[in-house]
Amino acid sequence: MADKSEKTKARLPRGFADRSAEDIRAVEKMMATIRSVYELYGFEPADQPLIEYTDALGKFLPDQDRPNEGVFSFQDDDDQWLSLRYDLTAPTARFVAENYERLPKPYRSYRSGWVFRNEKPGPGRFRQFMQFDADTIGTPGVAADAEMAMMMADVMEALGIKRGDYVIRVNNRKVLDGVLEAIGLGGDENAGRRLTVLRAIDKLDKLGPEGVKLLLGPGRWDGGKEGEGDFAKGAGLNDVQAEAVLLATARNEQPGQDSSVSSNAVYQEGVGELSTIEALVRAAGYAEDRIAMDRSVVRGLEYYTGPVFEAELLAEIPNEDGQIVRFGSVGGGGRYDGLVSRFRGEPVPATGFSIGVSRLMTALKNLGKLDSADVIAPVVVLVMDRDTDSLGRYQKMVSELRAAGIRSEMYLGGAGMKAQLKYADRRGCPVAIIQGGDERAKGELQIKDLIEGARLSAEITGNAEWRAARPAQVTVAESELVAEVKKILAAQVEERARGK
């Protein structure tokens, strides 16, 4: 007898999530819609492995013995460090660099899959999540960036999100880069401080200008007051520098900067590119309620080199706890001209967009725009007798139903009829097929409409009435099995459409 004290505890690691059939089908339905828009724009599907050489991911990690900061890493038998991919963009850059000569330029592709972050998990923050990306590599002009913004607006509407409930926000990192250069944060020696600035600005919606100013300066306590929560070290900017950054990233305002900033060449290039993108999207018929120029969008990743964009949901949506919330960003991206160039040593322009699949799916489900109700649970053939001949007859019924395109299964457990019906109810099965010895002798079988039966049984109060009603159950000849099941399923679909 096994020692219960030695049994392994079943537990899910923090930062990971199990997925139900309903969630999987909902994601597949949503992704099919996104895929159709990407295909409409001429993008082609592609895929790369979940594992890459760590140095190919572009992470400059301080731990030389085990480079695992931000990524899950391990060594192979050649002592090479490998990592689970952090996003889909870096593997795409590696693939393009490795196959550059044979790929058409521009190379337009899309891909979806799991990515992994070796970070502290929290509410809504997972170590494994799915992204759905589209990338154009080999086009230097901002027309490609404008197209990304337009495509994301079309994705939102294809998913049933109406205008006014979403916006694609567009900015250019060169605007902020020019400001940082003008206030003395240029050069490789300030790369860490610049990244801290980017991540601080990325929290504007959450913390507001005052909270961000603390992160730009000395730092901030998570709880908002000294000693409350963890302390986040700031970028160390003085008040004048912090004000210049906040002014450059003020939402929907044209920044008024001093001459040292406004005359900066990088800053001017960013402003010019942003104006070009705005002209292109407006000419294509995308008004400000769909695509808005917004100086507060910076994106938190270091590799963006130009235009950046975010898809934001504006609708107030109930979360899983029923609280009304603003979901905010459900996707983002931008120009990353340096990623492919790392491998080739020559300029290779690139731009792309990434959708956070799980976050967008949750928002759509809570908006009532996404479900898997159109997937009908299987018809179940109950097992009344377990001799080989009877099992063969039951399996033949299942085969006939499947041949007619009807999802079906023969009950494969060892329980009796009552437990089998309970199983069918738990699965949400629409129909049960019953054939005992008496029915078999007559060449008949009983077909039980489980949906209608449940509805009728709720209205029947007495046992005598129940016996007299025999709710939603018919006896038919074996030859009529498929036709009768189709008839019942069609009636159930019609009732659902009527909202019964």
C-alpha positions in Angstrom: 0.0 0.0 0.0 1.4 3.4 -1.0 2.6 5.8 1.7 0.3 8.8 1.4 3.0 11.0 3.1 5.2 10.4 0.0 2.7 11.5 -2.6 3.5 14.5 -4.7 1.5 17.7 -4.1 -0.4 18.8 -7.2 0.3 22.5 -7.5 0.5 25.1 -10.3 3.7 27.2 -10.4 3.1 30.9 -9.7 2.9 33.0 -12.9 1.4 30.2 -15.0 -2.2 29.3 -15.8 -4.2 26.2 -16.9 -6.5 26.8 -19.8 -10.0 25.4 -20.2 -11.6 24.2 -23.4 -13.8 27.3 -23.4 -10.7 29.6 -23.2 -8.8 27.7 -25.9 -11.8 27.8 -28.3 -12.3 31.5 -27.6 -8.6 32.3 -28.3 -8.7 30.3 -31.5 -11.8 32.2 -32.6 -10.3 35.5 -31.8 -7.0 34.6 -33.5 -8.7 33.5 -36.7 -10.2 37.0 -36.9 -6.8 38.7 -36.4 -5.2 36.3 -38.8 -7.8 37.2 -41.5 -6.9 40.9 -41.2 -3.1 40.2 -41.3 -3.7 38.1 -44.4 -5.8 40.9 -46.0 -2.8 43.2 -45.6 -0.6 40.7 -47.4 1.3 39.2 -44.5 2.4 35.6 -44.5 2.5 33.1 -41.6 5.8 32.1 -40.0 7.1 30.4 -36.9 10.3 30.1 -34.9 11.2 27.8 -32.0 10.5 28.5 -28.4 14.2 28.3 -27.5 17.0 30.5 -28.9 20.6 31.0 -28.0 20.6 33.5 -25.1 22.9 36.0 -26.9 20.5 36.0 -29.9 17.7 37.4 -27.7 19.6 40.6 -27.3 19.6 40.5 -23.5 22.8 41.9 -22.0 22.7 40.1 -18.7 25.0 40.7 -15.7 25.0 37.1 -14.4 27.8 35.6 -16.5 27.7 32.2 -14.7 23.9 31.8 -15.3 22.4 34.5 -17.5 18.8 34.2 -16.3 17.8 37.8 -15.5 14.4 38.2 -17.2 14.6 34.9 -19.1 14.5 31.2 -18.3 17.9 29.8 -19.3 19.8 26.5 -19.3 23.0 25.1 -20.8 23.1 22.4 -23.5 25.7 19.6 -23.8 28.1 22.0 -25.6 28.0 24.5 -22.7 26.0 26.9 -24.8 23.4 29.0 -23.0 19.9 28.6 -24.3 16.8 30.6 -23.2 13.0 30.4 -23.7 12.1 33.3 -25.9 11.3 36.5 -24.2 9.1 37.8 -27.1 8.5 37.0 -30.7 10.5 39.9 -32.2 14.0 38.8 -31.3 13.6 35.3 -32.8 12.2 36.9 -35.9 15.2 39.2 -36.2 17.5 36.1 -35.8 15.6 34.2 -38.5 15.7 37.1 -41.0 19.4 37.6 -40.4 20.1 33.9 -40.9 18.0 33.7 -44.1 18.4 37.2 -45.4 19.6 36.5 -48.9 16.6 34.2 -49.8 13.8 36.2 -48.2 11.9 38.8 -50.2 12.4 42.4 -49.1 10.4 43.8 -47.5 9.7 40.6 -45.6 6.1 40.7 -44.3 5.2 38.0 -41.9 3.0 37.2 -38.8 3.4 34.6 -36.0 1.8 33.7 -32.8 3.0 31.7 -29.8 4.0 31.5 -26.1 6.6 33.7 -24.7 8.3 33.5 -21.2 9.4 36.1 -18.7 11.5 35.1 -15.7 10.0 37.9 -13.6 8.1 38.2 -10.3 4.4 37.3 -11.1 1.5 39.3 -9.9 -2.2 40.1 -10.7 -2.4 40.0 -14.5 1.3 39.5 -14.8 2.3 36.0 -16.0 5.5 34.2 -16.6 4.0 32.5 -19.7 1.7 34.3 -22.1 0.8 34.3 -25.8 1.5 37.0 -28.3 0.4 37.5 -31.9 2.8 39.6 -34.0 3.1 41.1 -37.4 6.4 42.5 -38.8 7.6 44.3 -41.9 11.4 44.0 -42.3 13.4 45.8 -45.0 11.3 49.1 -45.3 13.0 52.2 -44.0 10.2 54.7 -44.6 7.5 55.4 -42.0 4.8 54.3 -44.4 5.3 50.8 -43.0 4.7 52.2 -39.5 1.6 54.0 -40.6 0.3 50.7 -42.1 0.9 48.9 -38.8 -1.3 51.5 -37.0 -4.0 51.2 -39.6 -3.9 47.4 -39.5 -4.3 47.4 -35.7 -7.3 49.7 -36.0 -8.8 47.3 -38.5 -8.1 44.4 -36.2 -10.0 46.1 -33.3 -13.1 46.7 -35.5 -13.0 43.2 -37.0 -13.2 41.9 -33.4 -16.4 43.9 -32.9 -14.9 46.7 -30.9 -16.7 49.9 -32.0 -15.2 53.3 -32.6 -15.0 55.2 -29.4 -14.1 52.0 -27.5 -10.6 51.8 -28.7 -7.8 54.0 -30.1 -4.4 53.3 -31.6 -1.9 55.8 -30.1 1.2 56.7 -32.1 4.4 58.4 -31.1 8.1 58.5 -32.1 10.9 57.5 -29.7 13.2 59.9 -31.4 11.2 62.8 -29.9 12.1 61.5 -26.4 15.6 60.4 -27.4 16.3 63.9 -28.6 15.1 65.4 -25.3 17.3 63.0 -23.3 20.3 63.8 -25.5 19.6 67.5 -25.0 19.5 67.2 -21.2 22.7 65.2 -21.0 21.5 61.6 -21.1 23.0 60.6 -24.5 25.8 58.1 -25.0 26.2 54.4 -24.0 27.2 55.4 -20.5 23.6 56.6 -19.8 21.9 53.6 -21.4 20.7 52.3 -18.0 19.3 55.7 -17.0 17.5 56.1 -20.3 15.8 52.7 -19.8 14.7 53.8 -16.4 13.2 56.9 -17.9 11.4 54.9 -20.5 9.9 52.5 -18.0 8.9 55.5 -15.8 7.0 57.2 -18.6 5.4 53.9 -19.5 3.6 54.2 -16.1 2.0 57.6 -16.7 -1.5 56.2 -16.9 -1.0 54.2 -13.7 0.9 56.7 -11.5 0.2 60.1 -13.1 2.7 62.9 -13.6 3.7 63.2 -9.9 4.3 59.5 -9.5 6.4 59.4 -12.7 8.3 62.5 -11.6 9.5 60.6 -8.6 10.6 57.7 -10.8 12.5 60.2 -13.0 14.1 61.6 -9.9 15.1 59.9 -6.6 12.7 57.0 -6.8 9.4 55.9 -5.5 7.9 53.6 -2.9 5.2 51.2 -4.3 2.7 52.3 -1.6 3.1 55.9 -2.5 4.6 56.9 0.9 8.0 56.4 2.3 8.4 52.9 3.7 5.3 51.5 2.1 6.0 48.6 -0.2 9.1 48.1 -2.3 11.3 51.0 -3.3 11.9 51.6 -7.1 15.1 53.4 -7.7 14.7 56.4 -10.0 16.7 57.7 -13.0 18.3 60.4 -10.9 17.2 63.4 -13.0 17.1 66.9 -11.5 13.8 68.9 -11.5 14.7 70.7 -14.8 15.5 67.5 -16.6 12.4 65.7 -15.2 10.2 68.6 -16.3 11.7 68.5 -19.8 10.9 64.8 -20.1 7.3 65.2 -18.8 6.7 68.1 -21.2 7.9 66.0 -24.1 5.6 63.2 -23.2 2.4 65.2 -22.3 -0.6 63.4 -23.8 -2.1 65.0 -26.9 -0.2 68.3 -26.5 2.4 69.8 -28.8 5.4 70.2 -26.5 6.9 73.6 -25.9 10.6 73.0 -25.3 13.6 75.3 -24.8 15.9 76.0 -27.8 18.4 73.3 -26.8 15.7 70.6 -27.1 13.7 72.0 -30.0 16.9 72.4 -32.1 18.1 68.9 -31.4 18.5 67.0 -34.7 17.1 63.7 -33.4 14.1 65.5 -31.8 13.3 67.3 -35.1 13.6 64.0 -37.1 11.1 62.4 -34.7 8.7 65.2 -35.0 8.9 65.2 -38.8 8.3 61.4 -39.0 5.3 61.7 -36.7 3.8 64.4 -38.9 4.3 62.1 -41.9 2.6 59.2 -40.2 -0.3 61.4 -39.3 -0.7 62.7 -42.9 -0.6 59.1 -44.2 -3.3 57.7 -41.9 -5.5 60.7 -42.4 -5.2 60.4 -46.2 -6.3 56.7 -45.8 -9.4 57.7 -44.0 -8.4 56.9 -40.4 -9.5 59.8 -38.2 -8.2 60.8 -34.8 -10.9 58.7 -33.1 -9.2 55.6 -34.5 -5.5 56.6 -34.7 -4.2 59.4 -32.5 -0.8 61.0 -32.3 0.1 60.8 -28.6 3.4 62.0 -27.1 2.9 59.9 -23.9 3.5 56.6 -25.7 7.1 55.4 -25.3 7.0 51.6 -24.8 9.2 50.1 -22.1 11.6 48.0 -24.3 15.0 49.4 -25.1 15.2 48.2 -28.7 12.7 50.6 -30.3 14.4 53.2 -32.5 11.5 55.3 -34.0 7.7 55.2 -34.3 6.0 53.4 -31.5 2.3 52.5 -31.1 -0.2 51.1 -28.7 -3.7 49.7 -29.1 -5.8 50.9 -26.1 -9.3 49.9 -25.1 -11.2 52.9 -23.9 -14.5 51.2 -22.9 -15.2 50.6 -19.3 -15.4 46.8 -19.0 -16.3 44.6 -16.1 -13.4 42.4 -15.0 -13.7 38.8 -13.8 -14.7 40.1 -10.4 -17.4 42.3 -11.8 -15.6 45.5 -11.2 -15.8 48.2 -13.9 -12.2 48.9 -15.2 -10.4 50.4 -18.1 -8.3 47.6 -19.6 -5.9 50.0 -21.3 -3.2 48.6 -23.6 -3.9 45.3 -25.3 -1.0 45.5 -27.8 1.9 47.6 -28.9 5.0 47.8 -31.1 7.2 50.0 -33.1 10.3 50.4 -35.2 13.3 48.3 -34.2 16.0 49.0 -36.8 18.8 47.7 -34.7 17.8 44.1 -34.0 18.5 42.4 -37.3 21.5 44.7 -37.7 23.1 43.1 -34.6 23.5 39.9 -36.6 24.5 41.4 -40.0 26.6 44.5 -39.2 24.6 46.6 -41.7 21.4 48.6 -41.4 18.2 46.5 -41.7 15.1 48.6 -41.0 12.1 46.8 -39.3 8.8 47.6 -37.7 6.2 45.4 -36.0 3.2 45.1 -33.7 2.4 42.6 -31.0 -1.0 41.7 -29.5 -1.3 40.4 -26.0 -3.6 37.5 -26.7 -4.8 36.6 -23.2 -5.4 40.2 -22.2 -7.4 41.0 -25.3 -9.4 37.8 -25.0 -10.4 38.6 -21.5 -11.5 42.1 -22.5 -13.5 40.7 -25.5 -15.2 38.1 -23.3 -16.1 40.7 -20.7 -17.5 42.9 -23.5 -19.6 40.1 -24.7 -17.7 40.0 -28.1 -16.3 36.6 -27.8 -17.5 33.1 -26.7 -17.3 29.5 -27.7 -21.1 28.8 -27.5 -21.2 27.8 -31.1 -19.2 24.6 -30.3 -21.8 21.9 -29.5 -20.8 19.3 -26.9 -20.8 15.7 -28.1 -23.8 13.4 -28.4 -23.2 10.6 -25.9 -24.2 6.9 -26.5 -24.8 5.3 -23.2 -23.5 1.8 -22.5 -26.3 -0.3 -21.0 -24.7 -3.7 -21.7 -21.0 -4.5 -21.7 -20.7 -7.7 -23.7 -18.7 -7.5 -26.9 -21.7 -7.6 -29.2 -23.4 -4.7 -27.4 -20.3 -2.6 -27.3 -19.9 -3.2 -31.0 -23.5 -2.0 -31.7 -22.9 1.2 -29.6 -19.7 1.9 -31.4 -21.5 1.5 -34.7 -24.0 4.1 -33.6 -21.2 6.5 -32.8 -19.5 5.9 -36.2 -22.7 6.6 -38.0 -23.1 9.9 -36.1 -19.5 10.9 -36.8 -19.8 10.1 -40.5 -22.7 12.5 -40.6 -20.5 15.2 -39.0 -22.0 15.0 -35.6 -19.6 15.2 -32.6 -20.3 12.0 -30.6 -18.7 9.6 -28.2 -19.5 6.2 -26.6 -19.4 6.3 -22.8 -16.1 4.7 -21.9 -16.4 4.6 -18.1 -17.7 1.8 -15.9 -20.7 3.5 -14.2 -24.4 2.7 -14.5 -27.1 4.7 -16.3 -27.7 7.3 -13.6 -24.0 8.2 -13.4 -23.7 8.2 -17.2 -26.4 10.8 -17.4 -24.7 12.8 -14.8 -21.5 12.6 -16.8 -23.5 13.8 -19.9 -24.9 16.7 -17.9 -21.5 17.7 -16.7 -20.1 17.7 -20.2 -23.1 19.7 -21.4 -24.0 17.0 -23.9 -27.1 17.9 -26.0 -28.4 14.4 -26.6 -28.1 10.9 -25.1 -28.6 7.7 -27.0 -30.0 4.7 -25.0 -30.4 1.1 -26.1 -31.0 -1.7 -23.6 -31.9 -5.3 -24.3 -35.6 -4.5 -24.9 -34.9 -1.8 -27.5 -32.3 -3.9 -29.2 -34.7 -6.8 -29.6 -37.1 -4.4 -31.4 -34.4 -2.8 -33.5 -35.1 0.5 -31.7 -33.4 3.0 -29.5 -34.3 5.9 -27.3 -33.1 9.4 -28.0 -33.1 11.8 -25.1 -33.0 15.6 -25.7 -31.0 16.5 -22.6 -31.4 20.3 -23.1 -35.1 20.2 -23.4 -35.4 17.6 -20.8 -33.6 19.8 -18.2 -35.9 22.7 -19.0 -39.1 20.6 -18.8 -38.0 18.8 -15.6 -37.6 22.2 -13.9 -41.4 22.7 -14.5 -42.5 19.3 -13.3 -43.2 19.0 -9.6 -44.5 15.5 -9.0 -43.2 12.0 -9.7 -46.5 11.0 -11.3 -46.4 14.0 -13.6 -42.7 13.2 -14.5 -43.6 9.6 -15.4 -46.5 10.7 -17.5 -44.5 13.4 -19.3 -41.4 11.4 -20.3 -39.8 14.8 -21.1 -38.0 15.2 -24.4 -37.4 11.5 -25.0 -38.5 9.6 -28.2 -38.2 6.0 -29.4 -37.1 5.6 -33.0 -36.0 2.8 -35.3 -32.2 2.3 -35.4 -32.2 3.4 -39.1 -33.6 6.8 -38.0 -30.8 7.6 -35.5 -28.9 10.2 -37.5 -32.0 12.0 -38.9 -33.6 12.3 -35.5 -30.4 13.5 -33.8 -30.0 16.1 -36.5 -33.6 17.2 -36.0 -33.1 17.7 -32.2 -29.8 19.5 -32.6 -31.3 21.9 -35.2 -34.1 22.7 -32.8 -31.6 23.4 -30.0 -29.7 25.8 -32.2 -32.9 27.6 -33.2 -33.9 27.9 -29.5 -30.5 29.3 -28.6 -30.8 31.9 -31.5 -34.1 32.9 -30.0 -32.6 33.4 -26.6 -34.6 30.7 -24.9 
